[in-house]
Amino acid sequence: MEPLLDTLNALNDVIWHEYVLFFLLAVGLLFTIWSGVSQFHALTHGTPVILGKYDDKGDPGAINHFQALSAALSATVGLGNIAGVALAIALGGPGAVFWMWMVGLVGMALKTTEVTLSMLYRNTDDPENPHGGPMWVVKQGFSAMGPKLAPVGSFIGGIFCITLLISTVTGGNMFQAWNVGIVTEKDFGVPQILSGIVMALIVGVVIIGGIKRIGAVAGRLVPFMCGIYLLAALYVIAVNITEVPAMLALIVRTAFSPLEAQGAFVGGTFGYALVWGMKRALFSSEAGQGSSPIAHSAAKTDEPVREGVVAGLEPFIDTIVVCTLTALVLLLTGAWNREPNAVFDEAPRIVQGDQLDHWRVETGPLPESSRDGWQNGTDMVFLVVQADENRLTGGTSRRVMGNVTFDPDQNRYLVSWSDIVSLAEPRIEPLPEGGFGVFRDYPGAALTSHAFNRVQPGLGKWLVTIASWLFAISTMISWSYYGEQGMIYLLGSRSVLPYKLVYCLLIVAACVPGFITTDVALDTISSFGTGVMLWANIPIMLIFGRQAMNAYHDYFRRLKAGEMDPPHAAPSITDVVEGRDVE
């Protein structure tokens, strides 16, 4: 696993370079200005569209606007909102949240543009089972430019599908399954592999039914799972309401100035706050990835821009609302820079290894004062040490991970520490009040669970576990459809059943103990999947963006002229959610 992670880290350094992120922000700003601030239309016009006022059973497509948005949201509102936000703050600090907001805002314009393009070029040969996405945009777009360019379009479409499958396997599948397995095992002692098997069975039952079943399940599941999570987050915020202004100020202030290490937080520079905030927001909202257009292309409509406007609501719901509430829970409770779980009076000894740049902390017992609450063989802890530059934060502080085990002969808990790779001799960072802290590690969603528990013991245990299961299953269901469409483009419909079987098996594989051990390793895998899709999709958006913008402005010209008044009153919410208004 280590050689693979080293290779992916090297690739991620290029894919996620700061200049790439600035370029992506610039593209989002370009389409924001070009569209005349499409974010406004997403909030004002998109709302009546999803309420069913424009639904027409005679339009081509398989599901209504609300179900299409729900299917796309079920892929975006997932563990990226629980685990991804926690990871961004743990490594980038509170300032990472500000850059998440920026991505959320420009992401609304990116989503509107990429979905409008996919609706313009979607394949509706079978009106009940349309195919769409950037691969169809580039294939048909280049074909329209001339027969000589048709093979080029088909080839680029194939490249996009390969990146789509990479992201499907990593962020859409393994990231979700692993987090659920970890949270369930930590809070309830259920083996990870058992959680993986149950998730695979549930996902398999749903995805066999195709996009109509996916849309029906998502239409019911998304509002429910978002509702219970948001209510719990609002409870935590209400308990700490007087601290909210200070936390918002901290987010803005530390977005531009580095924050020193404190408690469990190892410090972060401006550049890394930007990188982590943008990476996790892009992973969570999928803005610019080209994945959501695949779900939206199944919507029943004969107006491409209408579904593009609906898609603009996604980053607002996902990043501006859900991610912000998670961030406030983490910051208000102090979970991000929490106090140590145990304190050494004297620092554990660090000795040099066989190589000049390898160091190790000698295995030793945990302090006697912290005997209770440890889990033999499953608890991970860390020390904060000063060494050379930390490639994850840009600072000199870093975590040294350790595995807690129980020694029955000596009746005490021991910690086996991992090696430190550093040219400079590492030293363990002392606490301001004295001693050397040992911090329990809460990877991914487990940190958010811990944050809720700090306000109401047991709340995080149940809430985050339930939310993780709902969010992960909904995300895996939608991403399975994205990957399925990529397989159809590459190999045809005969590849769908084998693909679905492999997809479900990968859910189990991600939960095999020892396969993925830390949230840093998980971020490496999921970041690669997100990054390669961005590199494939953004050029497609820029090449064909003029067509999307021309269609966009024409649509709102006709809307303003009264040429597209709703054909009927809004149907009942029940009919919209269940899709009966288009049956």
C-alpha positions, 0 to 999 in steps of 0.5 A: 500500500505504501508505494501506491500512496507515495505515487499518488502523493506525487501525482496529487502534488501536481494535480492540486498545486495552488496555481491549479486551484487559483485557475479553478476559482478563476473559471468559476468567476468567469462563468459567474460573470458570463452568466450574469451571476447565475447563483441568483437565478439558482436560488430564485428560479430553481426553487419553483422548478424543483417544486414541480411547477414546470414538470411535464410528463410528456418531456423526455427523461426518466425522473422529475427535477426534484428527483434528479436534484436528489439523486445528485445531492445524494452523491454530494451530501455525503461523508464529505460533509461529515468526514471531509470537513473534519479533515479540512479543519484538522489539517488546514485549520479554521481558515479552510472553511472560508475557502470552502465557502468560495468554492461553494459560491463559484461552484454554483456557476460551475454546476449550472454551466456543466449541467446545461452543457450535458443537457444540450448534448444528452442522448435521448434515443431512449427517452425513458433512459437518457444518457448524458455527461461530459463524455457525450458533450465532447463526443457530440460537440466535436462531431458537430465541428466536422467529421474529422474531429469526431474520433478526437471527441470520442477519445477525449470522452473515453479519457473522461470516463476513465477518470470518472471510474477512478473517482467512482472507485475512490471517493464515491465508494471506498471513502464512504465505506471506510468511514462508515466501517471506522465509525461503526467499529469505534462507537459500537464495536461492530467489525469493519468487514461486517459493515462493508458486507451490509452496505454492499447488500443494501447498495446492490439491491437499490442499484439493480433497479436502475436510475428510476429506483435510484431517483425514487430512493434518493427523493425520499432519503435525501430530505430525511437524512439532511433534516436529522443531521441539520437539526442536531447541528443547529442544537449544538450551535444553539447551545454555543450561540454566543460564540458563533460570531467569534468562530466566524471571525476566526474562520475569516481571519485564519483564511489569510494568516497562519495559525500556530499549533494548539492542542491536537491541531498541528498548525497550518499556513495560508497556502495549506488552508486554501488547499485543504478547504478547496480540496474538501469543498470540491470533493464534497460538492463535486463542482467542476468534476462533471459527475452531477451532470450524469444524474441531471441528464435523466431529468424530464425536461425539454429545456436544458437550462432549466435543469442547469439552474436546478443544479446550481442549488447543489453547492449551496445546499451542500457546501454553504449550508451543510458543510458550514454547520459541520464546521461550526460544530467542530469549532464551537466544541473545540474538537479540532484543537482538543486537549490531550487524553493523557500526559507524559511527565517526561517525553518518550525517547526518540532514537535514530533509525538505520537511515539518517532521516529515519527516527523512531519513538521508543515503544512504552506504556501510557501514563498510569493516570489514563488507564481507562477507556482505551481499546486494545489494538484498535485505538490510535493515538498521536504525539505532536513533534517538531521536525522538518516541513510537514507536506500536509500543512506547510509547517514544522509540526506533525503527528506521530501515530501510535497503536495502543495495545494491552500487555496482560503480563504487566497489566498496562497499555503500551503504545507502538509508535510509527517512524518519523521521516525527517532530516532534522532531529525531531523533538516532542512538542511540550504542552503550554501547561507542562508535560507532553500530550498524547491525543486520541486520533479521530479520523474522518467522521469520528472527529465530527462524532466526537464533537457532538459528544462533547456537547451531549454525551452519546449524541455523536455516537448515534447521530454520526453513525446513523448519518454516516450510514445514510449519507454513505449509502446514498452517495454510493448509490448515485456514484454507482450510476455515474460509473455505470454510465461511464462503462456504457460509454466505454464498453456498452450495456453488456458491461453493466452487470459485471460492473455492479458486482465489482462495485459492491465487492469494492465496498467490502474491500474498503472495509477489510482491516489494514487496507486503509489505516488513516484519514491521511491515506484516505485523503490521498486516494480520494483527492486523486480521484477528484483531481483527475476528473477536474483536469478532464472536465474543466477543459471541456467546459471551457471549449463548449462554455459559449454554447451553454452561456448562449442557451442560458441567456436565451432561456432567461430572455424568454422567461422574462418575456413571459414565454415560459410561464408554469403550465400548471400549479405546483403539484403536492409535495408528496407527488413531487417526492415520489415522482407521481407528477410525471408518471 
